[in-house]
Amino acid sequence: MFYEPATRDKARLPHDPFKAIVAPRPIGWISTRARDGRVNLAPYSFFNAFASRPPIVGFSSDGGYKDSASFARESGEFVANLATYALRAPMNATSAPLPRGENEFVHAGLTMAECRLVAAPRVAESPAALECKVVEVVELRTRQGEWSGNVLILGEVVGVHIDDGYIRDGRFDTVRARTLARCGYQDYAAVGELFALARPEGA
């Protein structure tokens, strides 16, 4: 099968497989605080790390400047909280279309914890969180040069929180955390097994 995205045969593929093919994708559980004090928390599956020196992560808001993107652009800060299997229900609850500015922490029964270097709160129940300062806001464009309606927020990680209970032999224990990933449609995966694969010599 081959198709161009705009001409997909919806009889054979009624649901766009794009997000299932580009999977698993880590979930950026993004918390922000607007200048007026309003707090927002929402999960983004268009999220990843883009550099390690300095560490840079980013999330893309599909559908314009929603609260997370608006608050991050306005304040210049955000926090990427780790979404885990144990937190799947409250993580999902924070994706609800609440009125603008309504606190998703309260809605999902989560605890706000203070950060050290940014004003946005982090999810206290999450085993890890990355405090970030916005370094770039990119309005993603089509090949014709038109704004796609999507905005990418890139942030440099300036602080890292890790629950000590998830550190094992000097490493963050991803399996114990059971980190969540999005796999398209309504499907998710939780990390349950790892394997090591050394790079070729000189790589």
C-alpha positions as CSV (number, residue, x, y, z in Angstrom):
1,M,0.0,0.0,0.0
2,F,1.1,3.5,-0.7
3,Y,-0.8,6.7,-0.3
4,E,-0.3,10.5,0.0
5,P,-1.6,11.8,3.4
6,A,-4.3,14.0,1.8
7,T,-5.7,11.1,-0.3
8,R,-5.8,8.2,2.1
9,D,-8.3,5.5,1.2
10,K,-10.6,5.9,4.2
11,A,-12.5,2.7,3.3
12,R,-9.3,0.7,3.9
13,L,-7.8,3.0,6.6
14,P,-10.7,4.8,8.3
15,H,-8.3,5.9,11.1
16,D,-5.1,7.7,10.1
17,P,-2.2,5.4,11.0
18,F,0.4,8.1,11.2
19,K,0.5,8.3,15.0
20,A,0.6,4.5,15.2
21,I,3.6,4.3,12.8
22,V,5.6,7.0,14.6
23,A,5.4,5.1,17.9
24,P,6.0,4.7,20.7
25,R,6.2,8.3,21.5
26,P,7.2,9.6,25.0
27,I,4.5,11.7,26.7
28,G,5.4,15.2,27.8
29,W,3.2,15.9,30.8
30,I,3.6,19.7,30.6
31,S,2.8,22.0,33.5
32,T,2.9,25.7,33.1
33,R,2.0,28.9,35.1
34,A,0.7,32.0,33.4
35,R,1.9,35.5,34.5
36,D,-1.4,36.0,36.2
37,G,-0.9,32.9,38.3
38,R,-3.2,30.4,36.4
39,V,-1.8,26.9,36.3
40,N,-2.2,24.3,33.5
41,L,-1.3,20.7,33.2
42,A,-1.7,18.6,30.0
43,P,-0.2,15.6,28.3
44,Y,1.5,15.9,24.9
45,S,2.5,12.9,22.8
46,F,4.3,15.1,20.3
47,F,7.2,15.4,22.8
48,N,10.8,14.4,22.8
49,A,14.4,15.3,23.7
50,F,16.3,17.1,20.9
51,A,19.8,17.7,22.4
52,S,21.9,16.6,25.4
53,R,24.5,19.4,25.7
54,P,22.6,21.5,26.8
55,P,19.6,19.2,27.4
56,I,16.7,20.4,25.3
57,V,13.2,19.0,25.2
58,G,10.2,20.2,23.2
59,F,6.5,19.7,22.9
60,S,4.2,20.5,19.9
61,S,0.7,21.9,20.5
62,D,-1.5,20.4,17.7
63,G,-4.1,23.0,17.1
64,G,-2.6,26.3,18.0
65,Y,-1.8,28.1,21.2
66,K,-3.6,26.1,23.7
67,D,-3.0,26.9,27.4
68,S,0.3,25.0,27.7
69,A,1.8,26.7,24.7
70,S,0.3,30.1,25.5
71,F,1.5,30.0,29.1
72,A,4.9,28.7,28.2
73,R,5.4,31.4,25.6
74,E,4.1,34.1,27.9
75,S,6.2,33.0,31.0
76,G,9.2,31.5,29.2
77,E,9.0,28.4,31.4
78,F,7.5,24.9,31.6
79,V,8.0,21.6,33.4
80,A,8.0,18.2,31.7
81,N,6.7,15.7,34.2
82,L,7.2,11.9,33.7
83,A,4.0,10.1,32.9
84,T,3.9,6.6,34.3
85,Y,1.6,3.6,34.4
86,A,0.7,4.3,38.0
87,L,-0.3,7.8,37.0
88,R,-2.2,6.8,33.8
89,A,-5.7,7.8,35.1
90,P,-4.8,11.2,36.4
91,M,-2.6,11.8,33.3
92,N,-5.6,11.0,31.1
93,A,-7.9,13.2,33.3
94,T,-5.6,16.2,32.6
95,S,-6.4,16.0,28.9
96,A,-10.0,16.9,29.6
97,P,-11.2,20.1,27.8
98,L,-11.6,22.2,31.0
99,P,-12.4,25.9,30.8
100,R,-9.3,28.0,30.0
101,G,-7.2,28.5,33.1
102,E,-9.0,25.9,35.3
103,N,-6.5,23.9,37.3
104,E,-6.0,20.4,36.0
105,F,-4.0,19.4,39.1
106,V,-7.2,19.9,41.2
107,H,-9.4,18.2,38.6
108,A,-7.1,15.1,38.5
109,G,-6.5,14.9,42.2
110,L,-2.8,15.7,41.9
111,T,-0.4,17.5,44.2
112,M,1.4,20.6,43.0
113,A,5.0,20.7,44.2
114,E,7.2,23.8,43.9
115,C,10.1,23.9,41.5
116,R,13.5,25.4,42.2
117,L,14.2,27.5,39.1
118,V,10.9,28.0,37.4
119,A,7.5,29.3,38.7
120,A,5.4,26.5,37.2
121,P,4.6,23.7,39.6
122,R,5.5,20.0,39.0
123,V,3.5,16.9,39.7
124,A,4.6,15.7,43.1
125,E,3.5,12.2,42.4
126,S,5.7,11.8,39.3
127,P,9.0,10.1,39.8
128,A,10.9,12.7,37.6
129,A,10.4,16.2,36.3
130,L,12.4,18.5,34.1
131,E,12.3,22.2,34.8
132,C,12.7,24.1,31.5
133,K,13.3,27.6,30.2
134,V,11.9,28.3,26.7
135,V,14.6,28.8,24.1
136,E,12.5,28.9,21.0
137,V,8.9,29.0,19.8
138,V,8.4,27.6,16.3
139,E,5.2,27.9,14.3
140,L,5.4,24.8,12.1
141,R,4.7,25.5,8.5
142,T,3.6,23.4,5.5
143,R,5.8,23.0,2.4
144,Q,3.8,25.8,0.9
145,G,5.0,28.1,3.7
146,E,1.6,28.4,5.5
147,W,1.3,28.1,9.2
148,S,0.0,24.5,9.9
149,G,-1.7,25.6,13.1
150,N,0.9,23.7,15.2
151,V,3.4,25.3,17.5
152,L,6.6,23.7,18.8
153,I,7.9,24.9,22.2
154,L,11.6,24.1,22.8
155,G,13.0,24.4,26.3
156,E,16.4,24.0,27.9
157,V,16.4,21.8,31.0
158,V,17.7,23.9,33.9
159,G,16.7,21.6,36.7
160,V,16.0,17.9,37.2
161,H,13.9,16.3,40.0
162,I,14.2,12.5,40.6
163,D,12.5,10.5,43.3
164,D,15.5,8.7,45.0
165,G,13.4,5.5,45.1
166,Y,13.8,5.2,41.3
167,I,17.6,5.4,41.3
168,R,19.3,2.0,41.0
169,D,23.0,1.5,40.7
170,G,23.5,5.1,39.7
171,R,20.8,5.0,37.0
172,F,17.2,6.1,36.7
173,D,15.1,2.9,36.7
174,T,12.8,3.2,33.7
175,V,11.4,-0.2,34.2
176,R,10.4,0.4,37.8
177,A,8.9,3.7,36.7
178,R,6.9,2.0,34.0
179,T,7.2,5.1,31.8
180,L,4.2,5.6,29.5
181,A,4.3,6.0,25.8
182,R,1.6,6.8,23.2
183,C,1.2,4.4,20.4
184,G,-1.6,5.9,18.2
185,Y,-5.4,5.6,18.3
186,Q,-6.3,5.1,22.0
187,D,-3.3,2.8,22.6
188,Y,-0.5,3.3,25.1
189,A,2.5,1.2,26.2
190,A,4.3,1.0,29.5
191,V,8.0,0.2,29.7
192,G,8.3,-3.3,31.2
193,E,11.6,-4.6,29.8
194,L,14.9,-3.2,28.6
195,F,17.8,-4.8,26.7
196,A,21.3,-3.4,26.2
197,L,22.9,-3.0,22.8
198,A,26.4,-1.6,22.6
199,R,27.3,0.7,19.7
200,P,29.9,-0.4,17.2
201,E,33.4,0.5,18.1
202,G,34.2,4.1,17.3
203,A,30.5,5.1,17.0
